[in-house]
Amino acid sequence: MSNENPNPPIGLTELIEKVKEELLAAAITSSPNEETHIPLFSVDSVELELQVTVKKDAKGAVKVYVLEAGGGVSRDDLQKVKVTLSPLLTKEQLLGIYKNLYPRRWQEFLKTSVDSLTKGSNDPGI
């Protein structure tokens, strides 16, 4: 019988990397070469509020572990951490890159964006 935890705790760095992978997964699986793929939304930031425990290992290094729901830790051992992830490029930079990469699709992109933003509007002046 093994005493090893079947669900070892996840470190804060590992969790942040996994969240970034998940956010990028949609962009990677939806190829910009597809006729129907026009990005309409961008992520300004992602805010994670986590409950963590902080421990020192035998060498004195500090480790931060994210708790699972109902992790069975006393309230005294819990810390609340808020992490905000933001893109490195601004929306304007991303739009410029898209326009340069796909100049033929730029007008379609603008039309689709405007149509989506004004869908359902009763104002004929929009």
Secondary structure per residue as TSV (DSSP state, phi and psi in degrees):
chain	resnum	aa	ss	phi	psi
A	1	M	-	360.0	133.6
A	2	S	-	-96.8	138.9
A	3	N	-	-88.0	0.8
A	4	E	S	-69.8	136.0
A	5	N	-	-68.6	124.3
A	6	P	S	-67.2	-23.1
A	7	N	S	-122.5	78.5
A	8	P	-	-63.0	151.3
A	9	P	-	-63.7	150.2
A	10	I	E	-98.7	136.2
A	11	G	E	-76.7	156.7
A	12	L	H	-60.7	-43.8
A	13	T	H	-61.8	-42.9
A	14	E	H	-61.8	-41.6
A	15	L	H	-63.9	-45.5
A	16	I	H	-61.2	-42.9
A	17	E	H	-61.6	-40.5
A	18	K	H	-65.8	-40.5
A	19	V	H	-62.9	-43.5
A	20	K	H	-62.1	-42.3
A	21	E	H	-59.0	-44.9
A	22	E	H	-63.4	-40.9
A	23	L	H	-65.9	-35.0
A	24	L	H	-82.1	-18.1
A	25	A	H	-58.6	-41.9
A	26	A	H	-64.2	-39.8
A	27	A	H	-67.7	-34.5
A	28	I	H	-76.3	-40.7
A	29	T	H	-78.0	-22.9
A	30	S	S	-99.7	92.7
A	31	S	-	-63.8	133.0
A	32	P	T	-64.4	-11.2
A	33	N	T	-79.9	-14.3
A	34	E	S	-68.6	138.2
A	35	E	T	-61.0	-32.3
A	36	T	T	-89.0	-5.8
A	37	H	-	-86.1	106.8
A	38	I	-	-132.2	116.1
A	39	P	-	-70.3	124.3
A	40	L	-	-108.7	-18.1
A	41	F	-	-125.0	148.5
A	42	S	-	-126.7	157.7
A	43	V	-	-97.9	114.5
A	44	D	-	-75.5	-44.5
A	45	S	-	-165.5	160.0
A	46	V	E	-126.0	126.3
A	47	E	E	-110.5	125.5
A	48	L	E	-112.8	128.1
A	49	E	E	-112.8	117.5
A	50	L	E	-125.3	152.0
A	51	Q	E	-102.2	128.4
A	52	V	E	-131.8	162.0
A	53	T	E	-117.1	148.1
A	54	V	E	-118.2	127.2
A	55	K	E	-133.8	152.1
A	56	K	E	-103.4	133.2
A	57	D	-	-85.3	-178.5
A	58	A	T	-61.2	-27.0
A	59	K	T	-89.3	0.4
A	60	G	S	89.7	2.3
A	61	A	-	-76.1	139.1
A	62	V	E	-87.1	132.0
A	63	K	E	-120.2	137.2
A	64	V	E	-114.6	123.1
A	65	Y	E	-117.2	135.0
A	66	V	E	-82.2	134.4
A	67	L	-	-87.8	142.7
A	68	E	-	-80.1	157.4
A	69	A	T	-57.7	132.6
A	70	G	T	67.1	37.8
A	71	G	-	-70.5	-5.4
A	72	G	-	70.3	37.5
A	73	V	-	-112.0	143.7
A	74	S	-	-67.0	152.0
A	75	R	G	-60.4	-28.3
A	76	D	G	-66.9	-25.9
A	77	D	G	-87.8	-9.5
A	78	L	-	-84.3	142.8
A	79	Q	E	-128.6	143.8
A	80	K	E	-102.9	130.1
A	81	V	E	-126.5	135.0
A	82	K	E	-113.7	124.7
A	83	V	E	-120.4	130.4
A	84	T	E	-115.2	124.7
A	85	L	E	-103.8	129.9
A	86	S	-	-128.1	148.3
A	87	P	-	-67.5	153.2
A	88	L	S	-77.1	-28.1
A	89	L	S	-105.3	147.5
A	90	T	-	-77.6	167.0
A	91	K	H	-59.8	-39.8
A	92	E	H	-62.7	-41.4
A	93	Q	H	-64.7	-42.9
A	94	L	H	-63.8	-41.1
A	95	L	H	-63.7	-40.2
A	96	G	H	-62.5	-41.4
A	97	I	H	-64.6	-45.2
A	98	Y	H	-60.3	-44.5
A	99	K	H	-62.1	-40.5
A	100	N	H	-70.4	-37.8
A	101	L	H	-74.5	-34.9
A	102	Y	-	-130.2	63.2
A	103	P	G	-61.3	-33.2
A	104	R	G	-69.8	-25.0
A	105	R	G	-95.6	-3.5
A	106	W	H	-59.7	-46.3
A	107	Q	H	-63.9	-39.6
A	108	E	H	-63.4	-40.3
A	109	F	H	-59.4	-48.5
A	110	L	H	-63.4	-43.9
A	111	K	H	-62.7	-46.2
A	112	T	H	-62.3	-41.1
A	113	S	H	-62.9	-47.4
A	114	V	H	-65.3	-45.1
A	115	D	H	-58.5	-41.3
A	116	S	H	-68.3	-38.9
A	117	L	H	-73.0	-27.5
A	118	T	H	-105.0	4.2
A	119	K	T	-58.1	129.5
A	120	G	T	86.4	-1.3
A	121	S	-	-74.1	135.1
A	122	N	-	-91.8	-4.0
A	123	D	-	-86.1	108.8
A	124	P	T	-67.8	-13.7
A	125	G	T	-78.8	-5.7
A	126	I	-	-87.6	360.0
